[in-house]
């Protein structure tokens, strides 16, 4: 479950919020002036997010290196074409046994 709470209320209920995250594996969105500014998540989820971020950054770097000598508009066009082709292939019953 995700709970939203004001920063003031969060400070006043820190112990309760920590228990909610630790034992119920909930997430807390902390708002300041009505806008989200931070999130409190359990350590396991945070570790997964960090690993996913590292993999995402590695993937972005590989794509960037692969397209380093390609003009941006050509690279974007090629990526768009590949994505469209894959999407149509997945919706084609002949390619989904």
N, CA, C and O atoms as a printed pandas DataFrame, in Angstrom:
     atom_number atom_name residue_name chain_id  residue_number  x_coord  y_coord  z_coord
0              1         N          UNK        A               1    0.836   -1.175    0.000
1              2        CA          UNK        A               1    0.000    0.000    0.000
2              3         C          UNK        A               1    0.887    1.247    0.000
3              4         O          UNK        A               1    1.959    1.264    0.604
4              5         N          UNK        A               2    0.423    2.276   -0.681
5              6        CA          UNK        A               2    1.146    3.541   -0.715
6              7         C          UNK        A               2    0.331    4.577    0.049
7              8         O          UNK        A               2   -0.854    4.778   -0.217
8              9         N          UNK        A               3    0.985    5.226    0.998
9             10        CA          UNK        A               3    0.358    6.258    1.812
10            11         C          UNK        A               3    1.010    7.589    1.497
11            12         O          UNK        A               3    2.230    7.671    1.355
12            13         N          UNK        A               4    0.205    8.627    1.388
13            14        CA          UNK        A               4    0.736    9.979    1.228
14            15         C          UNK        A               4    0.557   10.722    2.541
15            16         O          UNK        A               4   -0.468   10.589    3.209
16            17         N          UNK        A               5    1.569   11.508    2.904
17            18        CA          UNK        A               5    1.549   12.205    4.183
18            19         C          UNK        A               5    2.323   13.513    4.038
19            20         O          UNK        A               5    3.264   13.603    3.250
20            21         N          UNK        A               6    1.921   14.512    4.797
21            22        CA          UNK        A               6    2.644   15.783    4.764
22            23         C          UNK        A               6    3.958   15.628    5.529
23            24         O          UNK        A               6    4.085   14.767    6.400
24            25         N          UNK        A               7    4.923   16.465    5.194
25            26        CA          UNK        A               7    6.226   16.409    5.863
26            27         C          UNK        A               7    6.073   16.647    7.362
27            28         O          UNK        A               7    6.741   15.989    8.160
28            29         N          UNK        A               8    5.217   17.563    7.749
29            30        CA          UNK        A               8    5.006   17.855    9.170
30            31         C          UNK        A               8    4.437   16.629    9.869
31            32         O          UNK        A               8    4.924   16.232   10.928
32            33         N          UNK        A               9    3.412   16.032    9.282
33            34        CA          UNK        A               9    2.790   14.841    9.864
34            35         C          UNK        A               9    3.781   13.676    9.888
35            36         O          UNK        A               9    3.790   12.883   10.830
36            37         N          UNK        A              10    4.605   13.576    8.861
37            38        CA          UNK        A              10    5.611   12.524    8.821
38            39         C          UNK        A              10    6.588   12.665    9.997
39            40         O          UNK        A              10    6.896   11.689   10.680
40            41         N          UNK        A              11    7.066   13.888   10.218
41            42        CA          UNK        A              11    7.993   14.120   11.345
42            43         C          UNK        A              11    7.352   13.745   12.674
43            44         O          UNK        A              11    8.012   13.187   13.550
44            45         N          UNK        A              12    6.082   14.047   12.822
45            46        CA          UNK        A              12    5.382   13.764   14.071
46            47         C          UNK        A              12    5.122   12.276   14.268
47            48         O          UNK        A              12    4.926   11.825   15.396
48            49         N          UNK        A              13    5.119   11.517   13.189
49            50        CA          UNK        A              13    4.781   10.085   13.253
50            51         C          UNK        A              13    5.889    9.201   12.680
51            52         O          UNK        A              13    5.608    8.132   12.138
52            53         N          UNK        A              14    7.136    9.636   12.795
53            54        CA          UNK        A              14    8.245    8.920   12.175
54            55         C          UNK        A              14    8.300    7.452   12.602
55            56         O          UNK        A              14    8.434    6.576   11.748
56            57         N          UNK        A              15    8.201    7.170   13.875
57            58        CA          UNK        A              15    8.268    5.789   14.359
58            59         C          UNK        A              15    7.187    4.919   13.749
59            60         O          UNK        A              15    7.451    3.803   13.303
60            61         N          UNK        A              16    5.968    5.437   13.733
61            62        CA          UNK        A              16    4.838    4.708   13.154
62            63         C          UNK        A              16    5.071    4.453   11.661
63            64         O          UNK        A              16    4.801    3.363   11.158
64            65         N          UNK        A              17    5.572    5.467   10.967
65            66        CA          UNK        A              17    5.819    5.331    9.527
66            67         C          UNK        A              17    6.915    4.297    9.259
67            68         O          UNK        A              17    6.797    3.487    8.340
68            69         N          UNK        A              18    7.972    4.326   10.056
69            70        CA          UNK        A              18    9.043    3.336    9.891
70            71         C          UNK        A              18    8.510    1.921   10.092
71            72         O          UNK        A              18    8.846    1.016    9.329
72            73         N          UNK        A              19    7.682    1.728   11.114
73            74        CA          UNK        A              19    7.090    0.407   11.346
74            75         C          UNK        A              19    6.202   -0.020   10.181
75            76         O          UNK        A              19    6.209   -1.184    9.779
76            77         N          UNK        A              20    5.447    0.918    9.652
77            78        CA          UNK        A              20    4.560    0.627    8.522
78            79         C          UNK        A              20    5.376    0.150    7.320
79            80         O          UNK        A              20    4.973   -0.780    6.621
80            81         N          UNK        A              21    6.507    0.783    7.085
81            82        CA          UNK        A              21    7.362    0.399    5.958
82            83         C          UNK        A              21    8.078   -0.914    6.259
83            84         O          UNK        A              21    8.135   -1.802    5.409
84            85         N          UNK        A              22    8.619   -1.034    7.454
85            86        CA          UNK        A              22    9.417   -2.209    7.798
86            87         C          UNK        A              22    8.576   -3.481    7.893
87            88         O          UNK        A              22    8.975   -4.520    7.366
88            89         N          UNK        A              23    7.438   -3.420    8.545
89            90        CA          UNK        A              23    6.685   -4.640    8.817
90            91         C          UNK        A              23    5.564   -4.918    7.815
91            92         O          UNK        A              23    5.231   -6.075    7.559
92            93         N          UNK        A              24    4.989   -3.870    7.256
93            94        CA          UNK        A              24    3.910   -4.068    6.296
94            95         C          UNK        A              24    4.379   -3.905    4.864
95            96         O          UNK        A              24    3.628   -4.159    3.922
96            97         N          UNK        A              25    5.634   -3.476    4.700
97            98        CA          UNK        A              25    6.226   -3.251    3.377
98            99         C          UNK        A              25    5.438   -2.225    2.563
99           100         O          UNK        A              25    5.377   -2.296    1.336
100          101         N          UNK        A              26    4.837   -1.269    3.278
101          102        CA          UNK        A              26    4.150   -0.170    2.614
102          103         C          UNK        A              26    5.185    0.844    2.138
103          104         O          UNK        A              26    6.357    0.775    2.510
104          105         N          UNK        A              27    4.745    1.763    1.331
105          106        CA          UNK        A              27    5.582    2.877    0.895
106          107         C          UNK        A              27    4.901    4.167    1.321
107          108         O          UNK        A              27    3.673    4.251    1.339
108          109         N          UNK        A              28    5.692    5.162    1.660
109          110        CA          UNK        A              28    5.174    6.441    2.120
110          111         C          UNK        A              28    5.651    7.526    1.158
111          112         O          UNK        A              28    6.850    7.651    0.911
112          113         N          UNK        A              29    4.731    8.301    0.621
113          114        CA          UNK        A              29    5.067    9.466   -0.192
114          115         C          UNK        A              29    4.961   10.674    0.733
115          116         O          UNK        A              29    3.920   10.903    1.348
116          117         N          UNK        A              30    6.040   11.442    0.826
117          118        CA          UNK        A              30    6.078   12.596    1.720
118          119         C          UNK        A              30    5.882   13.860    0.883
119          120         O          UNK        A              30    6.651   14.146   -0.035
120          121         N          UNK        A              31    4.836   14.601    1.226
121          122        CA          UNK        A              31    4.498   15.814    0.495
122          123         C          UNK        A              31    4.911   17.053    1.284
123          124         O          UNK        A              31    4.836   17.092    2.513
124          125         N          UNK        A              32    5.343   18.050    0.545
125          126        CA          UNK        A              32    5.645   19.356    1.133
126          127         C          UNK        A              32    4.916   20.385    0.284
127          128         O          UNK        A              32    5.087   20.424   -0.935
128          129         N          UNK        A              33    4.126   21.196    0.906
129          130        CA          UNK        A              33    3.292   22.163    0.191
130          131         C          UNK        A              33    2.428   21.466   -0.859
131          132         O          UNK        A              33    2.204   21.999   -1.946
132          133         N          UNK        A              34    1.949   20.275   -0.523
133          134        CA          UNK        A              34    1.056   19.535   -1.402
134          135         C          UNK        A              34    1.712   18.814   -2.559
135          136         O          UNK        A              34    1.028   18.200   -3.378
136          137         N          UNK        A              35    3.045   18.882   -2.637
137          138        CA          UNK        A              35    3.757   18.235   -3.743
138          139         C          UNK        A              35    4.665   17.135   -3.202
139          140         O          UNK        A              35    5.293   17.315   -2.160
140          141         N          UNK        A              36    4.745   15.985   -3.902
141          142        CA          UNK        A              36    5.621   14.907   -3.446
142          143         C          UNK        A              36    7.090   15.330   -3.537
143          144         O          UNK        A              36    7.542   15.818   -4.573
144          145         N          UNK        A              37    7.829   15.134   -2.433
145          146        CA          UNK        A              37    9.250   15.501   -2.411
146          147         C          UNK        A              37   10.160   14.330   -2.068
147          148         O          UNK        A              37   11.362   14.381   -2.330
148          149         N          UNK        A              38    9.600   13.280   -1.486
149          150        CA          UNK        A              38   10.419   12.131   -1.099
150          151         C          UNK        A              38    9.513   10.923   -0.921
151          152         O          UNK        A              38    8.290   11.033   -0.830
152          153         N          UNK        A              39   10.165    9.760   -0.874
153          154        CA          UNK        A              39    9.435    8.520   -0.625
154          155         C          UNK        A              39   10.224    7.675    0.358
155          156         O          UNK        A              39   11.454    7.647    0.326
156          157         N          UNK        A              40    9.510    6.996    1.221
157          158        CA          UNK        A              40   10.123    6.064    2.153
158          159         C          UNK        A              40    9.658    4.674    1.750
159          160         O          UNK        A              40    8.464    4.377    1.773
160          161         N          UNK        A              41   10.615    3.820    1.379
161          162        CA          UNK        A              41   10.301    2.455    0.962
162          163         C          UNK        A              41   11.162    1.496    1.770
163          164         O          UNK        A              41   12.192    1.886    2.320
164          165         N          UNK        A              42   10.732    0.229    1.838
165          166        CA          UNK        A              42   11.546   -0.711    2.596
166          167         C          UNK        A              42   12.868   -0.969    1.876
167          168         O          UNK        A              42   12.981   -0.768    0.667
168          169         N          UNK        A              43   13.849   -1.409    2.628
169          170        CA          UNK        A              43   15.210   -1.548    2.117
170          171         C          UNK        A              43   15.301   -2.533    0.956
171          172         O          UNK        A              43   16.090   -2.326    0.035
172          173         N          UNK        A              44   14.508   -3.596    0.987
173          174        CA          UNK        A              44   14.540   -4.568   -0.121
174          175         C          UNK        A              44   14.080   -3.939   -1.420
175          176         O          UNK        A              44   14.695   -4.146   -2.466
176          177         N          UNK        A              45   12.996   -3.170   -1.361
177          178        CA          UNK        A              45   12.499   -2.500   -2.553
178          179         C          UNK        A              45   13.517   -1.480   -3.053
179          180         O          UNK        A              45   13.751   -1.369   -4.256
180          181         N          UNK        A              46   14.116   -0.741   -2.132
181          182        CA          UNK        A              46   15.117    0.242   -2.528
182          183         C          UNK        A              46   16.297   -0.441   -3.220
183          184         O          UNK        A              46   16.823    0.077   -4.205
184          185         N          UNK        A              47   16.709   -1.588   -2.713
185          186        CA          UNK        A              47   17.812   -2.330   -3.335
186          187         C          UNK        A              47   17.431   -2.759   -4.754
187          188         O          UNK        A              47   18.249   -2.663   -5.669
188          189         N          UNK        A              48   16.198   -3.231   -4.941
189          190        CA          UNK        A              48   15.729   -3.602   -6.284
190          191         C          UNK        A              48   15.720   -2.395   -7.215
191          192         O          UNK        A              48   16.127   -2.498   -8.372
192          193         N          UNK        A              49   15.263   -1.266   -6.720
193          194        CA          UNK        A              49   15.231   -0.045   -7.523
194          195         C          UNK        A              49   16.642    0.344   -7.938
195          196         O          UNK        A              49   16.873    0.708   -9.091
196          197         N          UNK        A              50   17.587    0.270   -7.004
197          198        CA          UNK        A              50   18.986    0.599   -7.327
198          199         C          UNK        A              50   19.539   -0.328   -8.395
199          200         O          UNK        A              50   20.198    0.129   -9.329
200          201         N          UNK        A              51   19.277   -1.636   -8.270
201          202        CA          UNK        A              51   19.766   -2.584   -9.272
202          203         C          UNK        A              51   19.145   -2.318  -10.639
203          204         O          UNK        A              51   19.829   -2.371  -11.661
204          205         N          UNK        A              52   17.850   -2.031  -10.649
205          206        CA          UNK        A              52   17.183   -1.731  -11.913
206          207         C          UNK        A              52   17.736   -0.445  -12.520
207          208         O          UNK        A              52   17.910   -0.358  -13.735
208          209         N          UNK        A              53   18.007    0.536  -11.697
209          210        CA          UNK        A              53   18.567    1.795  -12.187
210          211         C          UNK        A              53   19.940    1.565  -12.796
211          212         O          UNK        A              53   20.258    2.129  -13.843
212          213         N          UNK        A              54   20.757    0.742  -12.147
213          214        CA          UNK        A              54   22.085    0.433  -12.680
214          215         C          UNK        A              54   21.968   -0.268  -14.028
215          216         O          UNK        A              54   22.686    0.074  -14.967
216          217         N          UNK        A              55   21.062   -1.252  -14.133
217          218        CA          UNK        A              55   20.873   -1.952  -15.400
218          219         C          UNK        A              55   20.360   -1.004  -16.483
219          220         O          UNK        A              55   20.791   -1.074  -17.633
220          221         N          UNK        A              56   19.442   -0.121  -16.108
221          222        CA          UNK        A              56   18.900    0.842  -17.057
222          223         C          UNK        A              56   19.994    1.784  -17.557
223          224         O          UNK        A              56   20.083    2.054  -18.755
224          225         N          UNK        A              57   20.826    2.283  -16.644
225          226        CA          UNK        A              57   21.914    3.179  -17.034
226          227         C          UNK        A              57   22.916    2.465  -17.943
227          228         O          UNK        A              57   23.423    3.061  -18.893
228          229         N          UNK        A              58   23.205    1.193  -17.657
229          230        CA          UNK        A              58   24.105    0.408  -18.509
230          231         C          UNK        A              58   23.507    0.235  -19.895
231          232         O          UNK        A              58   24.206    0.383  -20.898
232          233         N          UNK        A              59   22.223   -0.077  -19.957
233          234        CA          UNK        A              59   21.540   -0.228  -21.239
234          235         C          UNK        A              59   21.567    1.078  -22.028
235          236         O          UNK        A              59   21.845    1.072  -23.227
236          237         N          UNK        A              60   21.284    2.187  -21.369
237          238        CA          UNK        A              60   21.314    3.494  -22.040
238          239         C          UNK        A              60   22.706    3.794  -22.582
239          240         O          UNK        A              60   22.850    4.319  -23.686
240          241         N          UNK        A              61   23.719    3.460  -21.806
241          242        CA          UNK        A              61   25.095    3.695  -22.246
242          243         C          UNK        A              61   25.419    2.853  -23.482
243          244         O          UNK        A              61   26.052    3.339  -24.420
244          245         N          UNK        A              62   24.983    1.587  -23.480
245          246        CA          UNK        A              62   25.234    0.720  -24.629
246          247         C          UNK        A              62   24.526    1.242  -25.875
247          248         O          UNK        A              62   25.092    1.217  -26.968
248          249         N          UNK        A              63   23.294    1.713  -25.716
249          250        CA          UNK        A              63   22.564    2.271  -26.855
250          251         C          UNK        A              63   23.266    3.527  -27.351
251          252         O          UNK        A              63   23.436    3.725  -28.554
252          253         N          UNK        A              64   23.668    4.371  -26.409
253          254        CA          UNK        A              64   24.364    5.609  -26.779
254          255         C          UNK        A              64   25.657    5.308  -27.538
255          256         O          UNK        A              64   25.958    5.968  -28.533
256          257         N          UNK        A              65   26.416    4.324  -27.078
257          258        CA          UNK        A              65   27.658    3.950  -27.749
258          259         C          UNK        A              65   27.368    3.364  -29.130
259          260         O          UNK        A              65   28.092    3.637  -30.088
260          261         N          UNK        A              66   26.317    2.566  -29.232
261          262        CA          UNK        A              66   25.969    1.947  -30.501
262          263         C          UNK        A              66   25.516    2.954  -31.554
263          264         O          UNK        A              66   25.664    2.722  -32.754
264          265         N          UNK        A              67   24.972    4.054  -31.098
265          266        CA          UNK        A              67   24.485    5.081  -32.012
266          267         C          UNK        A              67   25.374    6.329  -32.013
267          268         O          UNK        A              67   24.954    7.383  -32.490
268          269         N          UNK        A              68   26.583    6.223  -31.489
269          270        CA          UNK        A              68   27.459    7.389  -31.359
270          271         C          UNK        A              68   27.739    8.082  -32.686
271          272         O          UNK        A              68   27.850    9.307  -32.731
272          273         N          UNK        A              69   27.856    7.312  -33.766
273          274        CA          UNK        A              69   28.200    7.895  -35.073
274          275         C          UNK        A              69   26.979    8.102  -35.960
275          276         O          UNK        A              69   27.107    8.440  -37.137
276          277         N          UNK        A              70   25.798    7.899  -35.390
277          278        CA          UNK        A              70   24.567    8.043  -36.150
278          279         C          UNK        A              70   23.930    9.392  -35.819
279          280         O          UNK        A              70   23.814    9.744  -34.646
280          281         N          UNK        A              71   23.520   10.145  -36.828
281          282        CA          UNK        A              71   22.808   11.401  -36.533
282          283         C          UNK        A              71   21.563   11.111  -35.683
283          284         O          UNK        A              71   20.888   10.101  -35.879
284          285         N          UNK        A              72   21.279   11.996  -34.755
285          286        CA          UNK        A              72   20.193   11.759  -33.798
286          287         C          UNK        A              72   18.870   11.431  -34.484
287          288         O          UNK        A              72   18.194   10.482  -34.087
288          289         N          UNK        A              73   18.491   12.190  -35.498
289          290        CA          UNK        A              73   17.195   11.954  -36.155
290          291         C          UNK        A              73   17.150   10.572  -36.816
291          292         O          UNK        A              73   16.116    9.904  -36.795
292          293         N          UNK        A              74   18.276   10.147  -37.403
293          294        CA          UNK        A              74   18.319    8.812  -38.018
294          295         C          UNK        A              74   18.223    7.721  -36.961
295          296         O          UNK        A              74   17.530    6.723  -37.160
296          297         N          UNK        A              75   18.906    7.902  -35.851
297          298        CA          UNK        A              75   18.871    6.914  -34.774
298          299         C          UNK        A              75   17.489    6.781  -34.180
299          300         O          UNK        A              75   17.013    5.670  -33.951
300          301         N          UNK        A              76   16.835    7.913  -33.925
301          302        CA          UNK        A              76   15.482    7.881  -33.366
302          303         C          UNK        A              76   14.519    7.229  -34.346
303          304         O          UNK        A              76   13.665    6.436  -33.950
304          305         N          UNK        A              77   14.655    7.560  -35.617
305          306        CA          UNK        A              77   13.807    6.962  -36.637
306          307         C          UNK        A              77   13.996    5.446  -36.687
307          308         O          UNK        A              77   13.022    4.698  -36.779
308          309         N          UNK        A              78   15.246    4.997  -36.627
309          310        CA          UNK        A              78   15.530    3.556  -36.653
310          311         C          UNK        A              78   14.931    2.861  -35.435
311          312         O          UNK        A              78   14.331    1.793  -35.558
312          313         N          UNK        A              79   15.092    3.466  -34.263
313          314        CA          UNK        A              79   14.533    2.877  -33.039
314          315         C          UNK        A              79   13.010    2.827  -33.132
315          316         O          UNK        A              79   12.404    1.814  -32.781
316          317         N          UNK        A              80   12.382    3.910  -33.601
317          318        CA          UNK        A              80   10.921    3.926  -33.754
318          319         C          UNK        A              80   10.446    2.832  -34.702
319          320         O          UNK        A              80    9.442    2.172  -34.436
320          321         N          UNK        A              81   11.164    2.636  -35.810
321          322        CA          UNK        A              81   10.810    1.593  -36.777
322          323         C          UNK        A              81   10.905    0.200  -36.158
323          324         O          UNK        A              81   10.030   -0.639  -36.371
324          325         N          UNK        A              82   11.965   -0.043  -35.396
325          326        CA          UNK        A              82   12.148   -1.352  -34.748
326          327         C          UNK        A              82   11.045   -1.601  -33.728
327          328         O          UNK        A              82   10.489   -2.698  -33.668
328          329         N          UNK        A              83   10.727   -0.593  -32.931
329          330        CA          UNK        A              83    9.667   -0.733  -31.927
330          331         C          UNK        A              83    8.331   -1.023  -32.610
331          332         O          UNK        A              83    7.596   -1.917  -32.189
332          333         N          UNK        A              84    8.020   -0.274  -33.654
333          334        CA          UNK        A              84    6.760   -0.500  -34.381
334          335         C          UNK        A              84    6.714   -1.907  -34.968
335          336         O          UNK        A              84    5.681   -2.573  -34.900
336          337         N          UNK        A              85    7.813   -2.358  -35.538
337          338        CA          UNK        A              85    7.887   -3.697  -36.119
338          339         C          UNK        A              85    7.659   -4.766  -35.054
339          340         O          UNK        A              85    6.915   -5.719  -35.283
340          341         N          UNK        A              86    8.292   -4.614  -33.895
341          342        CA          UNK        A              86    8.134   -5.590  -32.809
342          343         C          UNK        A              86    6.710   -5.598  -32.279
343          344         O          UNK        A              86    6.156   -6.658  -31.989
344          345         N          UNK        A              87    6.125   -4.431  -32.155
345          346        CA          UNK        A              87    4.746   -4.361  -31.656
346          347         C          UNK        A              87    3.775   -5.032  -32.626
347          348         O          UNK        A              87    2.875   -5.757  -32.202
348          349         N          UNK        A              88    3.952   -4.795  -33.913
349          350        CA          UNK        A              88    3.043   -5.424  -34.879
350          351         C          UNK        A              88    3.285   -6.928  -34.937
351          352         O          UNK        A              88    2.341   -7.697  -35.115
352          353         N          UNK        A              89    4.532   -7.354  -34.790
353          354        CA          UNK        A              89    4.854   -8.782  -34.793
354          355         C          UNK        A              89    4.197   -9.478  -33.605
355          356         O          UNK        A              89    3.698  -10.595  -33.744
356          357         N          UNK        A              90    4.192   -8.833  -32.441
357          358        CA          UNK        A              90    3.588   -9.438  -31.250
358          359         C          UNK        A              90    2.075   -9.527  -31.364
359          360         O          UNK        A              90    1.458  -10.386  -30.734
360          361         N          UNK        A              91    1.469   -8.654  -32.156
361          362        CA          UNK        A              91    0.020   -8.689  -32.326
362          363         C          UNK        A              91   -0.403   -9.557  -33.500
363          364         O          UNK        A              91   -1.596   -9.750  -33.732
364          365         N          UNK        A              92    0.548  -10.074  -34.227
365          366        CA          UNK        A              92    0.265  -10.933  -35.380
366          367         C          UNK        A              92    0.124  -12.367  -34.873
367          368         O          UNK        A              92    1.094  -12.917  -34.352
368          369         N          UNK        A              93   -1.051  -12.995  -35.005
369          370        CA          UNK        A              93   -1.264  -14.359  -34.485
370          371         C          UNK        A              93   -0.316  -15.391  -35.080
371          372         O          UNK        A              93   -0.063  -16.421  -34.456
372          373         N          UNK        A              94    0.214  -15.137  -36.275
373          374        CA          UNK        A              94    1.150  -16.099  -36.874
374          375         C          UNK        A              94    2.471  -16.158  -36.103
375          376         O          UNK        A              94    3.211  -17.135  -36.215
376          377         N          UNK        A              95    2.768  -15.116  -35.325
377          378        CA          UNK        A              95    4.019  -15.069  -34.566
378          379         C          UNK        A              95    3.822  -15.376  -33.093
379          380         O          UNK        A              95    4.775  -15.309  -32.316
380          381         N          UNK        A              96    2.607  -15.711  -32.697
381          382        CA          UNK        A              96    2.298  -16.040  -31.304
382          383         C          UNK        A              96    1.641  -17.408  -31.248
383          384         O          UNK        A              96    0.415  -17.511  -31.305
384          385         N          UNK        A              97    2.437  -18.453  -31.138
385          386        CA          UNK        A              97    1.854  -19.810  -31.126
386          387         C          UNK        A              97    1.034  -20.060  -29.882
387          388         O          UNK        A              97    0.479  -21.147  -29.717
